[in-house]
């Protein structure tokens, strides 16, 4: 099916060799406070985020209170929550009535606003306010919302955590039926922050995605500690990075523990920008900053002793030593010069060049 290899989110180009686009997922880290949400937008902007993202849902439209009171009451990162799953979702959702103020704050700062809508009503209510949609991993099999989001003709960022390639293909096909602007994001949805999670982040899936959908914009929605996974993903071609964002990792709340704070976020952006520059264009040349070292590190052919004009070059006359001037002869020229005559007197240790050889 047809898809675009590049698209814009407002002024930001999304493409696999463009500058990395950073999405700060504020999500529940506003802790139910509009003023905190506004402050976090400002902090994310200052730390280098391109986008501040929230999550719009109603508890009764995303989770079953009955279902989570059964066998799933205490699973994974949710096992540490003091309140019920339903109550946590109800307490930490982004309030609908905040949305226009959040959008206005983003516009004032020049940072994009985005949300992950978890019900059809949220899609309809807010699509006019957003330049793009993010689809969370949990909804990769929820085709009604995929279809609704894709139909709004805004770029779609699709996370693929806890899914297999068959499910990813089905979700991609669902989006592409009506929307060619898709960024596919590798994700691992274990939010415990355990270092063992690096064994499961599976960045090489990005290469699999690229083999199936060549040139499709790729990204990483990451929940591992530090910047290792992010830098690896960028090196593999991902140019959209989403991480959770907070101002304090020690606050009480569902997402603070594994989020980045302003300092670590800024470090991630800076390290990624350095990596982007370091990736280069793939053309192997002597780089500008090597123009001096190429001479001081390479060997050239030099004479072992004083040589008189007319001397025939023999193997025992020459040795290969640094440095190598521009007109110096490389060690691989040795066989070419054996038996030739030197036209001038030269001192021991000096290099030979074609202009002094007959």
C-alpha positions as CSV (number, residue, x, y, z in Angstrom):
1,X,0.0,0.0,0.0
2,X,1.1,3.5,-0.7
3,X,2.9,5.5,2.1
4,X,5.1,8.6,2.1
5,X,8.7,8.5,3.0
6,X,8.5,12.0,4.5
7,X,6.0,14.4,5.9
8,X,5.8,17.5,8.0
9,X,4.5,18.0,11.6
10,X,4.0,21.8,11.5
11,X,7.5,22.9,10.5
12,X,9.3,19.7,11.5
13,X,10.3,17.4,8.7
14,X,9.8,13.7,9.6
15,X,12.1,11.6,7.5
16,X,14.7,8.9,8.2
17,X,17.7,11.2,7.5
18,X,16.2,14.4,8.9
19,X,16.9,15.9,12.4
20,X,15.4,13.7,15.2
21,X,12.0,14.8,16.3
22,X,11.6,14.5,20.1
23,X,8.2,13.9,21.7
24,X,8.0,14.6,25.4
25,X,5.2,12.4,26.7
26,X,4.0,14.4,29.7
27,X,1.1,11.9,29.9
28,X,0.0,11.5,33.5
29,X,2.9,13.4,35.0
30,X,0.8,16.6,35.4
31,X,-0.6,14.7,38.4
32,X,-4.1,16.1,37.8
33,X,-3.0,19.7,37.9
34,X,-3.3,22.1,35.0
35,X,-0.6,24.4,36.3
36,X,1.8,21.5,36.5
37,X,0.9,20.5,32.9
38,X,1.7,24.0,31.7
39,X,5.0,24.1,33.7
40,X,6.0,20.7,32.2
41,X,5.3,22.1,28.7
42,X,7.7,24.9,29.4
43,X,10.4,22.6,30.9
44,X,10.1,20.2,28.0
45,X,10.6,23.1,25.5
46,X,13.6,24.4,27.4
47,X,15.1,20.9,27.4
48,X,14.9,20.6,23.6
49,X,11.7,18.7,23.0
50,X,9.9,19.4,19.7
51,X,6.5,18.2,20.9
52,X,4.7,18.1,24.2
53,X,2.3,15.1,24.3
54,X,-0.6,14.3,26.5
55,X,-3.1,11.4,26.8
56,X,-6.8,11.9,26.5
57,X,-9.0,9.2,28.0
58,X,-11.8,8.5,30.3
59,X,-11.3,5.7,32.8
60,X,-14.5,4.0,32.0
61,X,-13.7,4.0,28.3
62,X,-10.2,2.5,28.5
63,X,-10.2,0.1,31.5
64,X,-12.7,-2.3,33.1
65,X,-12.8,-1.9,36.8
66,X,-14.1,-5.4,37.1
67,X,-11.4,-6.8,34.9
68,X,-8.6,-5.2,36.9
69,X,-10.0,-6.4,40.2
70,X,-9.4,-10.0,39.1
71,X,-6.1,-11.6,38.0
72,X,-4.7,-8.4,36.6
73,X,-5.0,-6.5,39.9
74,X,-1.2,-6.4,40.5
75,X,0.8,-6.9,37.3
76,X,4.1,-5.3,36.1
77,X,4.7,-1.7,37.0
78,X,1.1,-1.4,38.2
79,X,1.8,-3.6,41.1
80,X,3.2,-0.7,43.0
81,X,0.1,1.5,42.6
82,X,-1.6,2.1,45.9
83,X,-5.0,2.8,44.4
84,X,-7.0,0.6,42.0
85,X,-6.2,0.7,38.3
86,X,-9.5,2.3,37.6
87,X,-9.0,5.0,40.2
88,X,-5.5,5.8,39.0
89,X,-6.7,6.2,35.4
90,X,-9.5,8.4,36.6
91,X,-7.2,10.6,38.7
92,X,-4.4,11.1,36.2
93,X,-6.2,11.6,32.9
94,X,-5.8,14.9,31.0
95,X,-8.9,16.9,31.5
96,X,-10.8,17.9,28.3
97,X,-11.3,21.4,29.5
98,X,-7.6,22.0,29.8
99,X,-6.9,21.2,26.1
100,X,-7.2,24.6,24.5
101,X,-5.0,26.2,27.2
102,X,-2.4,23.5,26.7
103,X,-2.5,24.0,23.0
104,X,-2.2,27.8,23.5
105,X,0.9,27.3,25.7
106,X,2.5,25.1,23.1
107,X,1.8,27.7,20.4
108,X,3.2,30.5,22.5
109,X,6.5,28.6,23.0
110,X,6.7,27.3,19.4
111,X,6.5,23.6,20.5
112,X,4.0,21.2,18.9
113,X,1.0,19.9,20.9
114,X,0.0,16.3,20.5
115,X,-2.1,13.8,22.3
116,X,-2.9,10.1,22.3
117,X,-6.7,9.8,22.2
118,X,-7.9,6.6,23.7
119,X,-11.6,6.8,22.6
120,X,-13.5,7.9,19.5
121,X,-14.9,10.9,21.3
122,X,-11.4,12.3,22.1
123,X,-10.4,11.9,18.4
124,X,-13.5,14.0,17.3
125,X,-13.0,16.6,20.0
126,X,-9.4,17.4,19.5
127,X,-8.2,16.5,16.0
128,X,-8.6,20.1,14.8
129,X,-6.1,21.2,17.6
130,X,-3.3,18.9,16.6
131,X,-0.8,18.6,13.8
132,X,-0.5,14.8,14.3
133,X,-1.7,11.8,16.3
134,X,0.1,9.3,18.5
135,X,-1.4,5.9,18.8
136,X,-0.3,4.0,21.9
137,X,0.9,0.4,21.7
138,X,-2.2,-0.9,23.6
139,X,-4.5,0.2,20.8
140,X,-2.6,-1.5,17.9
141,X,-5.4,-4.1,17.7
142,X,-8.2,-1.6,18.3
143,X,-9.1,-1.0,14.6
144,X,-12.0,1.4,15.2
145,X,-9.7,4.0,16.6
146,X,-7.0,3.3,14.1
147,X,-9.5,3.9,11.3
148,X,-10.9,7.0,12.9
149,X,-7.5,8.6,13.5
150,X,-6.2,7.7,10.1
151,X,-9.4,9.2,8.5
152,X,-8.6,12.7,10.0
153,X,-5.7,12.9,7.5
154,X,-3.1,14.0,10.1
155,X,0.2,12.2,10.4
156,X,0.1,9.2,12.6
157,X,2.8,7.9,14.9
158,X,2.1,4.3,15.6
159,X,3.8,2.5,18.6
160,X,4.2,-1.2,18.3
161,X,4.9,-2.5,21.8
162,X,3.8,-5.9,22.9
163,X,2.8,-6.9,19.4
164,X,4.0,-9.4,16.7
165,X,4.8,-8.6,13.1
166,X,1.5,-9.9,11.9
167,X,-0.4,-7.5,14.2
168,X,1.9,-4.6,13.1
169,X,1.2,-5.4,9.4
170,X,-2.5,-5.4,10.0
171,X,-2.4,-2.1,11.9
172,X,-0.2,-0.5,9.2
173,X,-2.6,-1.6,6.5
174,X,-5.5,-0.2,8.5
175,X,-3.9,3.2,8.7
176,X,-2.6,3.2,5.1
177,X,-6.1,2.5,3.7
178,X,-6.9,6.2,4.2
179,X,-3.6,7.9,5.3
180,X,-0.2,7.7,3.7
181,X,1.6,9.8,6.5
182,X,2.7,7.1,8.9
183,X,5.7,6.8,11.3
184,X,6.2,3.3,12.7
185,X,7.7,3.2,16.1
186,X,9.4,0.3,17.8
187,X,8.5,0.0,21.5
188,X,8.8,-2.2,24.5
189,X,6.0,-1.8,27.0
190,X,7.6,-2.9,30.1
191,X,7.7,0.3,32.3
192,X,9.6,-1.1,35.3
193,X,12.9,0.7,34.4
194,X,14.7,-2.6,35.0
195,X,18.1,-2.8,33.3
196,X,17.1,-6.3,32.1
197,X,14.7,-4.5,29.7
198,X,17.6,-3.7,27.4
199,X,17.5,-7.4,26.4
200,X,13.9,-6.9,25.1
201,X,14.0,-3.5,23.5
202,X,15.0,-5.2,20.2
203,X,16.2,-2.2,18.2
204,X,16.9,-4.4,15.2
205,X,13.2,-4.6,14.6
206,X,13.7,-1.2,13.0
207,X,15.7,-2.9,10.3
208,X,12.9,-5.4,9.9
209,X,10.4,-2.6,9.5
210,X,12.6,-0.9,6.9
211,X,12.9,-4.1,4.9
212,X,9.1,-4.5,4.8
213,X,8.3,-0.8,4.3
214,X,11.5,0.8,2.8
215,X,11.9,4.4,3.6
216,X,8.8,4.6,5.9
217,X,9.7,7.1,8.7
218,X,10.7,5.1,11.8
219,X,10.8,5.9,15.5
220,X,11.3,4.6,19.0
221,X,8.9,5.0,21.9
222,X,11.3,4.1,24.7
223,X,11.0,3.3,28.4
224,X,14.5,2.0,29.2
225,X,16.9,4.0,31.5
226,X,19.3,6.5,30.1
227,X,20.0,7.1,26.4
228,X,21.5,3.9,25.1
229,X,18.4,2.7,23.3
230,X,17.7,6.1,21.9
231,X,21.2,6.5,20.4
232,X,21.1,3.0,19.0
233,X,17.7,3.6,17.4
234,X,18.9,6.9,15.8
235,X,22.0,5.1,14.5
236,X,19.7,2.5,12.9
237,X,17.7,5.2,11.1
238,X,14.9,6.2,13.6
239,X,14.2,9.9,13.6
240,X,11.3,10.2,16.0
241,X,12.0,9.6,19.7
242,X,9.3,9.5,22.4
243,X,10.2,9.4,26.1
244,X,8.1,10.2,29.2
245,X,8.9,13.6,30.7
246,X,8.7,14.8,34.3
247,X,10.3,17.5,36.5
248,X,10.9,15.1,39.4
249,X,11.5,11.3,39.2
250,X,10.6,10.9,42.9
251,X,7.1,12.3,42.8
252,X,4.2,9.9,43.5
253,X,2.4,8.9,40.3
254,X,2.3,6.2,37.6
255,X,4.9,7.5,35.2
256,X,7.4,9.6,37.1
257,X,9.8,6.8,37.9
258,X,10.8,5.8,34.4
259,X,10.5,9.3,32.8
260,X,13.4,11.7,31.9
261,X,13.7,14.9,33.8
262,X,14.8,18.3,32.3
263,X,18.5,17.5,32.8
264,X,18.5,14.0,31.4
265,X,16.2,15.0,28.6
266,X,18.6,17.8,27.6
267,X,21.5,15.4,27.7
268,X,19.6,13.0,25.5
269,X,18.9,15.7,22.9
270,X,22.5,16.9,22.9
271,X,24.0,13.4,22.6
272,X,21.6,12.7,19.7
273,X,22.5,15.9,17.9
274,X,26.1,14.9,18.2
275,X,25.3,11.4,16.9
276,X,23.4,12.8,13.9
277,X,26.5,14.9,12.9
278,X,28.8,11.9,13.5
279,X,26.7,9.7,11.3
280,X,27.9,11.7,8.2
281,X,26.9,11.0,4.6
282,X,28.5,7.5,4.2
283,X,31.0,8.6,1.5
284,X,34.5,7.5,2.6
285,X,37.0,10.3,2.0
286,X,39.9,12.0,3.8
287,X,37.9,14.4,5.9
288,X,38.8,18.1,6.2
289,X,40.0,17.7,9.8
290,X,42.3,14.9,8.7
291,X,44.2,16.9,6.0
292,X,47.1,17.4,8.4
293,X,47.1,14.1,10.2
294,X,47.1,12.2,6.9
295,X,50.6,13.5,6.4
296,X,51.9,13.0,9.9
297,X,50.5,9.5,10.3
298,X,51.3,8.0,6.9
299,X,54.7,6.6,5.9
300,X,56.6,7.4,2.7
301,X,59.7,6.1,1.0
302,X,62.9,7.7,2.5
303,X,66.6,7.0,1.9
304,X,68.6,5.3,4.6
305,X,71.9,7.1,3.7
306,X,73.2,10.0,1.7
307,X,72.6,9.5,-2.0
308,X,74.5,11.0,-4.9
309,X,73.0,12.1,-8.2
310,X,72.8,9.1,-10.6
311,X,72.4,6.5,-7.9
312,X,70.3,3.5,-8.9
313,X,67.5,2.8,-6.4
314,X,67.8,-0.6,-4.7
315,X,65.7,-2.3,-2.1
316,X,68.2,-1.8,0.7
317,X,68.4,2.0,0.0
318,X,64.8,2.7,1.1
319,X,62.7,2.5,4.2
320,X,59.1,3.5,5.0
321,X,58.8,6.2,7.7
322,X,56.5,9.0,8.8
323,X,55.7,11.7,7.9
324,X,54.5,11.7,4.3
325,X,54.6,15.1,2.5
326,X,52.1,15.7,-0.4
327,X,54.7,14.6,-3.0
328,X,56.0,11.7,-1.0
329,X,55.8,8.2,-2.4
330,X,53.7,5.6,-0.6
331,X,55.2,2.3,0.5
332,X,53.1,0.7,-2.2
333,X,55.2,2.5,-4.8
334,X,58.3,0.6,-3.7
335,X,58.3,-1.9,-6.5
336,X,57.8,0.9,-9.1
337,X,61.0,2.7,-8.1
338,X,63.4,-0.2,-7.8
339,X,66.0,0.1,-10.6
340,X,65.2,3.8,-11.4
341,X,67.9,6.5,-11.1
342,X,67.9,9.5,-8.7
343,X,68.5,12.8,-10.4
344,X,69.9,14.9,-7.5
345,X,71.9,14.5,-4.3
346,X,69.8,13.9,-1.2
347,X,70.6,13.5,2.5
348,X,69.9,10.4,4.6
349,X,66.3,10.4,5.9
350,X,64.9,12.6,3.2
351,X,61.9,11.4,1.2
352,X,61.9,10.7,-2.5
353,X,59.4,11.9,-5.0
354,X,58.7,11.4,-8.7
355,X,60.2,14.7,-9.7
356,X,63.7,13.6,-8.5
357,X,63.6,10.2,-10.2
358,X,64.5,9.6,-13.9
